[in-house]
């Protein structure tokens, strides 16, 4: 059994680098500790290595490593290594013939320690922010094989490229144990972190990540050529109205009245209605809906519906219009022309789904960072492939009703919109509106405001399973 490895840590400042070096030097299995000098643009926040590593750095790691394995620590915070943890990672790598080993961890945050689980890697774990934790063990020979393939040189996405390569040509193994404690420097909640990937400051990183993901999808025969996407004639079938705004709601007495008024104030050149699926509210929400007019108020007979199930009930209702348009019970349309702009996009682009842009704001409608979420990473040529790399498509979402009825929503309360979105863009054109037409109000009642690590992991695992299913469906098109 190999007893030594080379360890690589980032240089942040002399004090932090020295403390990390001391932590690893205490481990008997560490042969050498190497400091990675990383270039950081002035004024930019420190970006962990797993989010921004260059091909040049990977080459330096490979050239410096004299052991069979290298250990990479990617964060700036202090680290406490668990009892015989490094030995356990080495033994696992050897016995499972793994090229990449990672584990669960504890995180010290504001004086409290939390257990942070990581997910098993699956075929659909292609999003660039898959959480391996900051400590990973990599087989040096896998690094050399990857670099020998002459991958596209990257300034930011090299580690992502390597991980995707190993998922094709090797093995990633998860140790379902808590092997170390990381001292967290980022004190934001999960609800704040979820928008990092659309922060304009990270745009160049996103572009490189997209290229890496696209190359991977081509390598596994799951790439969609946009020339194969279908346009549809949305005028063929009869509907009772042109559009239906759909609001699933449960116990949102504080916000539902504003949402309803936002819909009823819309000005259009077509007929529309509002369908509210009231999932057995008990806080006065039902009474607010009943007092509003005109509203199609649906109270399901079933007691087992999630948000997706409520959506599915609404799109199959006989009063549902040609286009089914989303409005969450927390949110508002930005002005009285939102619905018109969405339907105009359907008519003009002959697409099966339209996705708009939104502005993050508080209850006083004051803008919150990062501000406008417009998903400009979407392109007509490659959006349907890049959709597998990111965790959402944007809002508001609207659907051509015959297509969404055929597909159907999964009966879940998280990811139902992403599930149907990636399935639709496998076959049909998707229209985008890049100007903000929607106000996403952030408050303590949001379902994703501050999730536990276990809930974040569960959500990510579900979306990875959706990607796995989607990748397999795309492969069948070959």
Long-range contacts (C-beta under 8 A, 24 or more apart in sequence): 1-90, 1-91, 1-94, 2-67, 2-68, 2-69, 2-90, 2-94, 3-28, 3-29, 3-90, 4-29, 4-30, 4-31, 4-67, 5-29, 5-30, 5-31, 5-67, 5-68, 5-69, 5-70, 5-71, 5-86, 5-90, 5-137, 6-30, 6-31, 6-32, 6-33, 6-34, 6-64, 6-65, 6-66, 6-67, 6-69, 6-70, 6-71, 6-140, 7-32, 7-33, 7-34, 7-70, 7-71, 7-72, 7-73, 8-33, 8-34, 8-35, 8-36, 8-61, 8-64, 8-70, 8-71, 8-72, 8-73, 9-33, 9-34, 9-35, 9-36, 9-73, 10-35, 10-36, 10-38, 10-48, 10-49, 10-73, 10-74, 10-75, 10-76, 11-35, 11-36, 11-37, 11-38, 12-46, 12-76, 16-76, 16-78, 19-78, 20-73, 20-78, 20-79, 23-78, 23-79, 23-80, 23-81, 24-71, 24-73, 24-79, 24-81, 26-81, 27-81, 27-86, 29-86, 29-87, 29-90, 30-71, 30-86, 31-66, 31-67, 32-64, 32-66, 34-61, 34-64, 36-60, 36-61, 44-201, 45-201, 46-76, 47-202, 47-205, 48-74, 48-75, 48-76, 48-134, 49-74, 49-75, 49-159, 50-74, 50-132, 50-134, 50-159, 50-160, 51-128, 51-129, 51-156, 51-205, 52-155, 52-156, 52-205, 53-156, 53-157, 53-158, 53-159, 54-153, 54-154, 54-155, 54-156, 54-158, 55-147, 55-151, 55-153, 55-154, 55-155, 55-158, 55-161, 56-153, 57-158, 58-143, 58-146, 58-147, 58-158, 58-159, 58-162, 59-147, 61-143, 62-140, 62-143, 62-144, 62-147, 65-140, 65-143, 67-140, 68-139, 68-140, 68-141, 69-93, 69-137, 69-138, 69-139, 69-140, 70-137, 70-138, 70-140, 70-143, 71-135, 71-136, 71-137, 71-138, 72-135, 72-136, 72-137, 72-138, 73-134, 73-135, 74-134, 74-135, 74-136, 74-159, 75-134, 75-182, 75-185, 76-185, 77-182, 77-183, 77-184, 77-185, 78-182, 78-183, 79-134, 79-135, 79-180, 79-181, 79-182, 79-183, 80-108, 80-180, 80-181, 80-183, 81-179, 81-180, 82-178, 82-179, 82-180, 82-181, 85-179, 85-180, 88-175, 88-177, 88-179, 89-137, 89-175, 89-179, 90-137, 92-173, 92-175, 93-137, 93-139, 93-173, 96-171, 96-173, 97-171, 98-139, 98-170, 98-171, 98-172, 98-173, 99-138, 99-139, 99-142, 99-166, 99-170, 99-171, 99-172, 100-132, 100-136, 100-137, 100-138, 100-139, 100-142, 100-163, 100-166, 100-170, 100-171, 100-172, 100-173, 101-136, 101-137, 101-138, 101-172, 101-173, 101-174, 101-175, 102-132, 102-133, 102-135, 102-136, 102-137, 102-172, 102-173, 102-174, 102-175, 103-133, 103-135, 103-174, 103-175, 103-176, 103-177, 103-178, 103-179, 103-180, 104-133, 104-175, 104-176, 104-177, 104-178, 104-179, 105-133, 105-134, 105-135, 105-178, 105-179, 105-180, 105-181, 105-182, 106-178, 106-180, 106-181, 106-182, 107-181, 107-182, 107-183, 107-184, 107-453, 108-181, 108-182, 108-183, 108-184, 109-184, 109-187, 110-187, 113-181, 114-452, 114-453, 115-178, 115-453, 115-454, 116-453, 116-457, 117-176, 117-453, 117-454, 117-457, 118-174, 118-457, 119-174, 119-457, 119-460, 119-461, 119-464, 120-174, 120-461, 121-167, 121-172, 121-174, 122-464, 122-465, 122-468, 123-167, 123-467, 123-468, 123-471, 123-472, 124-388, 124-464, 124-465, 124-466, 124-467, 124-468, 124-469, 124-470, 124-471, 125-167, 125-464, 125-467, 125-468, 126-164, 126-167, 126-213, 126-216, 126-217, 126-388, 126-389, 126-467, 126-471, 127-388, 127-389, 127-390, 127-391, 127-460, 127-463, 127-464, 127-467, 128-157, 128-160, 128-197, 128-209, 128-212, 128-213, 128-389, 128-390, 129-196, 129-197, 129-391, 130-163, 130-460, 130-464, 131-457, 131-460, 132-163, 133-182, 134-182, 135-179, 135-180, 135-182, 138-162, 139-170, 142-166, 142-169, 142-170, 145-169, 151-215, 152-211, 152-212, 152-215, 154-208, 154-211, 154-212, 155-204, 155-208, 156-204, 156-205, 156-208, 156-209, 157-205, 157-208, 157-209, 157-211, 157-212, 160-209, 160-212, 160-213, 161-212, 161-215, 164-212, 164-213, 164-215, 164-216, 165-216, 167-216, 168-216, 168-219, 168-220, 189-449, 189-450, 189-451, 190-448, 190-449, 190-450, 190-451, 190-456, 191-442, 191-446, 191-448, 191-449, 191-450, 191-451, 194-391, 194-448, 195-360, 195-370, 195-373, 197-390, 197-391, 198-370, 198-373, 198-374, 198-375, 198-377, 199-370, 200-370, 206-377, 207-377, 209-389, 210-377, 210-382, 210-386, 210-389, 213-385, 213-386, 213-388, 213-389, 214-382, 214-385, 214-386, 217-385, 217-388, 217-471, 217-474, 220-471, 220-475, 221-474, 221-475, 221-478, 222-388, 222-471, 222-474, 222-475, 223-385, 223-474, 224-384, 224-385, 224-425, 224-426, 224-474, 224-477, 226-380, 226-381, 226-382, 226-384, 229-384, 229-425, 229-427, 229-428, 229-429, 230-352, 230-427, 230-428, 230-429, 231-349, 231-350, 231-351, 231-428, 231-429, 232-350, 232-351, 232-352, 232-400, 232-403, 232-428, 233-350, 234-322, 234-323, 234-346, 234-347, 234-350, 234-400, 237-322, 237-402, 239-320, 239-321, 239-322, 239-401, 240-273, 240-318, 240-319, 240-320, 240-321, 241-270, 241-271, 241-272, 241-273, 241-319, 241-321, 241-322, 242-268, 242-270, 242-271, 242-272, 242-321, 242-322, 242-323, 242-343, 243-268, 243-270, 243-271, 243-272, 243-273, 243-321, 243-322, 243-323, 243-324, 243-325, 243-339, 243-342, 243-343, 243-398, 244-272, 244-273, 244-274, 244-275, 244-296, 244-314, 244-319, 244-320, 244-321, 244-323, 244-324, 244-325, 244-401, 245-272, 245-273, 245-274, 245-275, 245-325, 245-326, 245-327, 245-339, 246-275, 246-276, 246-277, 246-311, 246-314, 246-315, 246-320, 246-324, 246-325, 246-326, 246-327, 247-274, 247-275, 247-276, 247-277, 247-327, 247-328, 247-329, 248-277, 248-279, 248-307, 248-310, 248-311, 248-314, 248-329, 249-276, 249-277, 249-278, 249-279, 249-281, 249-285, 249-289, 249-329, 250-278, 250-279, 250-280, 250-281, 250-285, 251-281, 251-282, 251-283, 251-285, 252-281, 252-283, 252-285, 252-329, 252-330, 252-445, 253-281, 253-283, 253-284, 253-285, 253-288, 254-445, 255-329, 255-330, 255-331, 255-441, 255-445, 256-285, 256-288, 256-289, 256-329, 257-288, 257-292, 258-332, 259-327, 259-328, 259-329, 259-330, 259-331, 259-332, 260-288, 260-289, 260-292, 260-295, 261-292, 262-327, 262-331, 262-332, 262-333, 263-327, 263-333, 263-339, 264-292, 264-294, 265-336, 266-333, 266-336, 266-337, 266-338, 266-339, 266-340, 267-336, 267-337, 267-340, 268-339, 268-340, 268-343, 269-340, 270-343, 271-321, 272-321, 272-339, 273-319, 273-321, 275-314, 275-317, 275-319, 275-320, 277-310, 277-311, 277-313, 277-314, 279-305, 279-310, 304-411, 305-411, 306-411, 306-412, 306-413, 306-416, 307-412, 307-413, 307-414, 307-416, 308-409, 308-410, 308-411, 308-412, 308-413, 308-416, 308-419, 309-409, 309-411, 311-409, 311-416, 312-408, 312-409, 312-411, 315-399, 315-401, 315-404, 315-405, 315-409, 316-405, 320-401, 321-401, 322-400, 322-401, 323-398, 323-399, 323-400, 323-401, 324-398, 324-399, 324-401, 324-404, 325-396, 325-397, 325-398, 325-399, 326-395, 326-396, 326-397, 326-398, 326-417, 327-396, 328-395, 328-440, 330-440, 330-441, 330-443, 330-445, 330-446, 331-358, 331-395, 331-438, 331-439, 331-440, 331-441, 332-438, 332-439, 332-441, 333-396, 333-437, 333-438, 333-439, 334-358, 334-359, 334-436, 334-437, 334-438, 334-439, 335-437, 338-396, 338-437, 338-438, 341-433, 341-437, 342-396, 342-398, 342-433, 342-437, 345-431, 345-432, 345-433, 346-398, 346-400, 346-431, 348-431, 349-429, 349-431, 350-429, 351-400, 351-428, 351-429, 351-430, 351-431, 352-399, 352-400, 352-403, 352-424, 352-427, 352-428, 352-429, 352-430, 353-397, 353-398, 353-399, 353-400, 353-403, 353-421, 353-424, 353-425, 353-428, 353-430, 353-431, 354-397, 354-398, 354-430, 354-431, 354-432, 354-433, 355-393, 355-394, 355-395, 355-396, 355-397, 355-398, 355-421, 355-430, 355-431, 355-432, 355-433, 356-394, 356-395, 356-396, 356-397, 356-398, 356-432, 356-433, 356-436, 356-437, 356-438, 357-394, 357-433, 357-434, 357-435, 357-436, 357-437, 357-438, 358-394, 358-395, 358-396, 358-436, 358-437, 358-438, 358-439, 358-440, 359-436, 359-438, 359-439, 359-440, 360-440, 360-442, 361-439, 361-440, 361-441, 361-442, 362-441, 362-442, 362-443, 363-441, 363-443, 365-439, 365-441, 368-442, 372-436, 373-440, 374-434, 374-435, 374-436, 375-432, 376-434, 378-430, 378-432, 380-429, 383-425, 383-430, 383-432, 384-422, 384-425, 384-426, 384-430, 387-421, 387-422, 387-425, 388-422, 388-467, 388-470, 388-471, 391-418, 391-460, 391-463, 392-417, 392-418, 393-417, 393-418, 393-421, 393-422, 393-430, 394-432, 395-438, 395-440, 396-437, 396-438, 397-421, 399-424, 403-428, 412-462, 413-447, 414-447, 414-448, 414-459, 414-462, 415-459, 415-462, 415-463, 415-466, 418-463, 418-466, 419-466, 422-466, 422-467, 422-470, 423-470, 423-473, 426-470, 426-473, 426-474, 426-477
